[in-house]
């Protein structure tokens, strides 16, 4: 937890072993360790002790969430296709590897978005999840995660397409110097952005908030 109660720094933002050196593999390890091991025992513990009290299983909010989960589970297990969720996961990974790695371009990102949308449609029609949703089912859990990955993969590509600059781990091939250095655009992209879900099959809405620095001067980083 940061000095702001309830605000946690996780992943590469963490102060710990890997966060400061900006190496890709080390930053990934920080994200994995925090995601798998740290978050469940920090945020959950904080919320449990926050004094919010127990949530009644009969409350409208709980009933709404439970019904939403049942619908999602029923959708996943009722599709009697021929492909495993693992095969979709691998295909999605190949799309992201080809078009949404550290070096991206407009043509590739648009192609990735289209391919992910097609893959999602096929996932909804041809997925096969063995077993049922009434008991512990590892294949069902994996299928749910892959369904989330499809949405997140498309959103990642949309965000990369929107950001017409090269900065940090985001390198747009259209925005570089003659000797391959990143070209930033702090005038138009010095902001934090979030995407709002606007319904199934609809383009999400992007919201942004300008970043203002009083004591730091923004500058291009040389990787040579």
C-alpha positions, 0 to 999 in steps of 0.5 A: 500500500502506498502512503495513500490509504487503500491505494496499492502500487502493483506490478512494475510500479512496485518498489520491489526487486524488479520495478526500477530497472525497466528490463522487460523480463524483470518487469514481467516477473514483478507483474506475475509475482504481484498478480499471482501471490501478492494481490490476493493477500494484500487488497483482500486483507485490506478490504476485509478489515476496512469495516465495510461489513458483510454483504447479504447474499439476498441483496440486489447487488449480489443477486445481480452478480450471481445471475450474471455469472450463471449466464456466463457459465451457461453460455460457456458450457452449452456451446458444444463445438470442437475446439478447446479454450487452449487452442483459442488461447494459442491463436490469440497469442500468435496474433498479439505476437505478430501485430501487438508486440513492442513494435507496432504499426497502424496496419498491423494493429487494425489487422489484429483487431479484425482477427481477434473479433473473428476469433471471438465469434468462432469462440462463441460458436465452436468452443468445447468445455468438458464437464459442467458448471456445477462443480470445480471445472478447470477447463471452464475456468480456463475458458472464462479466462480466455474469453476475458483475454479476447476482450483485453487483447482487442482493447490493448490493440485499440489503445495502441492504435489510438496512441500516435507516438512512441514512448516506453515499451510502446513503439509505433514504427511510424513515429521514430527518428532516422536512427530508430529512436522513439518520437514522443508527442507529449503535447497530445499524449501526456494524459492518462486514459481509460476505456469504458465498456459500452455494450457487447459488440460496440466500440468502447469509449476512451476517456482521458485526463491530462497529466500535469508535472510541476517538478519533472520535465518530460524528455525523450529517453535514448535507448542507445 
